[in-house]
Amino acid sequence: MSVGDAVEFSRTISAADIIAFAELSGDHDPLHVDADYARTTTFGRCIAHGAHVMGLVSTASSMMSRRAVERGCTGTPVSAGYDRIRFTLPVFAGDALTTLYNVEEVGEDRTRSRFQVLNQDGKLCVAGTHILRWI
């Protein structure tokens, strides 16, 4: 891996995806799954779980690590964590999200990458950094 390496991953979030994530995670907060309740909130409708959106970042990280292995990196890439995550806008059913994942620092056994998740209007929904270890 080299500084400046980048990948993009895009996916549209559906209402069914939000419900499926609630089932998978066990997080049935009404803001995510109850349209009547969500209409009474600032958001006006159900929003996707933050962890659901972070799953798109995980996909981008996997894409980057697979590319690195194909190019000859040795070891097993594992996530060492996410830092300074900021949820700046809600994600709604129907939003087309693009995750931008950019390598900013390469060390002997780890990389640090910056990520951004943008909606279909190019507005930032989530940002942070990711540490990937090679063991």
Backbone hydrogen bonds, N-H to C=O, Kabsch-Sander energy under -0.5 kcal/mol:
donor,donor_aa,acceptor,acceptor_aa,energy
4,G,103,V,-2.7
5,D,2,S,-2.2
7,V,101,Y,-2.0
9,F,99,T,-1.8
11,R,97,L,-2.3
13,I,95,D,-2.6
14,S,12,T,-0.5
18,I,14,S,-1.8
19,I,15,A,-2.2
20,A,16,A,-2.7
21,F,17,D,-2.6
22,A,18,I,-2.0
23,E,19,I,-2.2
24,L,20,A,-2.7
25,S,21,F,-3.0
26,G,22,A,-2.2
28,H,26,G,-1.1
32,H,29,D,-2.2
33,V,29,D,-1.3
34,D,30,P,-2.2
35,A,33,V,-0.7
38,A,34,D,-3.0
39,R,35,A,-1.9
40,T,36,D,-0.5
40,T,37,Y,-1.9
41,T,38,A,-1.6
44,G,38,A,-0.8
44,G,41,T,-0.6
47,I,31,L,-1.8
48,A,91,V,-3.2
53,V,49,H,-1.8
54,M,50,G,-2.2
55,G,51,A,-1.2
55,G,52,H,-0.6
56,L,52,H,-0.6
56,L,53,V,-1.3
57,V,53,V,-0.8
58,S,54,M,-1.9
59,T,55,G,-1.8
60,A,56,L,-2.0
61,S,57,V,-2.5
62,S,58,S,-2.4
63,M,59,T,-2.3
64,M,60,A,-2.2
65,S,61,S,-2.7
66,R,62,S,-2.6
67,R,63,M,-2.0
68,A,64,M,-2.2
69,V,65,S,-2.3
70,E,66,R,-2.5
71,R,67,R,-1.5
72,G,69,V,-1.7
73,C,68,A,-2.6
78,V,133,R,-2.7
80,A,131,I,-2.8
81,G,131,I,-0.8
83,D,129,T,-2.3
86,R,127,A,-2.8
88,T,86,R,-0.8
88,T,125,C,-2.1
89,L,125,C,-1.3
93,A,46,C,-0.5
94,G,13,I,-4.3
95,D,92,F,-2.2
97,L,11,R,-2.7
97,L,95,D,-0.8
98,T,118,L,-2.5
99,T,9,F,-3.5
100,L,98,T,-0.5
100,L,116,Q,-3.1
101,Y,7,V,-2.5
101,Y,99,T,-0.5
102,N,114,R,-2.9
103,V,5,D,-2.9
104,E,112,R,-2.8
105,E,112,R,-1.9
107,G,110,R,-3.3
111,T,132,L,-2.5
112,R,105,E,-2.4
113,S,130,H,-2.7
114,R,102,N,-2.8
115,F,128,G,-2.7
116,Q,100,L,-2.0
117,V,126,V,-2.8
118,L,98,T,-2.8
118,L,116,Q,-0.5
119,N,123,K,-2.5
122,G,119,N,-2.4
125,C,117,V,-3.4
126,V,117,V,-1.3
127,A,86,R,-1.8
128,G,115,F,-1.8
129,T,83,D,-2.5
130,H,113,S,-2.8
131,I,81,G,-2.8
132,L,111,T,-2.5
132,L,130,H,-0.5
133,R,78,V,-3.0
133,R,131,I,-0.5
134,W,109,D,-2.8
135,I,76,T,-2.5
135,I,133,R,-0.6
